[in-house]
Amino acid sequence: MTDNNRQYLGRIIKQQRIMIPLTLRGLATISGTSSSHLGRIERGERFPSASILRKIAKPLGFEESELFSLAGYLSPQSSSPDERNADYSGRQLDPYVGRILSQEPVEVQRTVIGILSILKSIAKVVK
């Protein structure tokens, strides 16, 4: 696993945790994993095992298969980019958006997530 892949997955996990919102300590308590280990995963210093991914998937709002695919343990089920992005139209951010947003300060992340939530609500009403 390359450093970029570890950092990418860590950013997605952190972004999802912040979006819920859930503290690192809260996720650690729910998942039965140490907060220091989860912090190293989020910073890209460690790559999570399948066991850890199983423990954190549900609290983060992921299906296990989604998180396993993001981690590279499973191949994405759909082949077209449009179909893959459709999987993230519900609870999760598009992986590209999550990656870009994770590079911003937490205050900016929360603001953008709030705006996206409002836009999603408006889109539901318009449909």
N, C-alpha and C positions, 0 to 999 in steps of 0.2 A: 504494500500500500504506500503510495507516494504521500509526501507531506501535503500537497495540494488537495488530494482526496480526503485526507484526514481533516484538514481545515474546512473544506467544503461541507462535509457531513456535520462537523462540529457547529458550524455556523447555522446550518438548517435546524439542528436540534435546539440550539440556543434561541434562534428566532421564534420557533414554534413555542418554546417554553415561555418566552416573554409575551408572545401574542395571547396566550391563554388567559390571564397572566398567572405564572407560577414561579415561585422563587426556586433557586437551586436547592436550597435546603428542603423545600416542600416536595420537589421532585424526588430527592433522595429518600425522604421519608416514605412517600407513596410507593416507590419502586424497590425499596430495600437495598439501595446502592449508596455508597458513601458519596457525600457532596464533593469531597476533594477529587474522587475519581471522575465524577460527572463533569466537574470543572475542567479537568485535564482533557476530557473528550471534547468539550465545547471549545476549548482553546486550540484543538488540533494536536495536542501533545500525545494523546493516546487514541487508538482506534478501538471502538467498542466490539466486544465479542457478540456472537449471536445471542447468548444468554442475557447480556445487558440490554441489547436491542429489544428483546422480548419484554423485559421488565419495564422499559420506559415507553414503549410504543403506545399502549392504551392511555396512560396518563397524559401523553402529549397529543392525543387525538389522532394518532396514526393507526392504520391497519398494520399488522406485523409485516405483511408482504410489501407495503409501501416503503417502510423503513428499511427492510432487507434489500429492496431494489436500490434505494438511495445509497446504501452502504456497499453495493456491488456484490452482495451475496446471492441475489437473484437477478435475472434479466428482466427488464421491463416487460410487462405482459402485452402491451400494444406496441406497434412498430412505428406509427406515424407520430410526429411531434404534436399534432393537434389532439390526437387521442390521449397522449401522455399528459398534456396540459389540462385536458378535461378532468383527469383524476384529481386535480388540485383545485377545481372550481368550488369545492365545498369548504371544508374547514381550513385547509392548508394553503399557504402561499405557493405560487408557482416557484419551482426551485431557482430559476434565474432571478426572480424578484427577491427571493429570500437571500440569495448569495450577494446581490448588490446591496440590499438593505442592511445586511449584517455588517457591512463595512462602515456604516454610519453610527454616530453616537446614539445611545439608548433613547434620548429624548426625541431625536429625529425618527427613530424606528417606531416609537409609540405613536407619534403624530401621524406618520404615514399609515400605520395600521388602522388608526382611528378613521382616517379619511377613506381608506379602502373599505372598511366596515360600513361606513355611511353610504358609499357608492353602491355596495352590494345590496344594502337594504332598499335603496332607491330603485335599483334594477329589478328587484323582486316585485316591487309595487307596480312598476311600469308594465311588467309582463302580464 
